[in-house]
Amino acid sequence: MTGPDPNSTYPNENIRQVVYIKNVISRPNILVGDYTYYDDIDGAEKFEEHVTHHYDFLGDRLIIGKFCAIARGIEFIMNGANHRMNSVTTYPFNIMGGGWEKFTPKLDDLPLKGDTVVGNDVWIGQNVTVLPGVHIGDGAIIAANSVVAKDVPPYCIAGGNPCRVIRRRFDEELTAYLLELQWWDWDAEKIFRNMEALCSGDLEKIRNIKE
């Protein structure tokens, strides 16, 4: 078996609040891997509306890996939200017009944080806000209503405002093994053959993968 078509909008036509994100985006500066979904009963197809302050001239990208589960209410705030901070006022006079546009800051004056990156197999709960330039590692879980202002290591559970690591999901040895395994890069048939191990609470089963 090969499973659902990663190139379809709806992995399950009977659950149309869930979409594969890569098939509903149009911006070239949003990159999303296969099987990553967004769940929103109010219009999952509008995922791009949850990526705010994202302007081409800044060049920052939102990069999301494969097999991520993203719940409703997500907001990725990109670098366009940043204001000049090295001057007396942070007020953006330039966007108001009326001659004030001549005080447009240079890009070097803005606190640009670079790309926002979400790894593979990441679960993000409801109503999470991710700030510019954050990196969330493979296998991480972000609790609902969190504000992610700093990087989250792989295979950690993190939550709160500001978001902090609550605990690690696995010990260091198993975490290293999983990061090297990179199961999300297997083909669909291999994933199916090993799905029992991937979904098992018996963590040792993953060490007996089927080629």
Helices and strands as residue ranges (DSSP letters): E 18-20, G 21-23, E 30-32, E 37-39, G 44-50, E 51-52, G 56-58, E 62-64, E 69-70, E 75-77, G 79-81, G 93-96, G 100-103, G 107-109, E 116-118, E 123-124, E 129-130, E 135-136, E 141-142, E 147-148, E 156-159, E 164-168, H 172-181, G 183-185, H 188-193, H 195-198, G 203-208
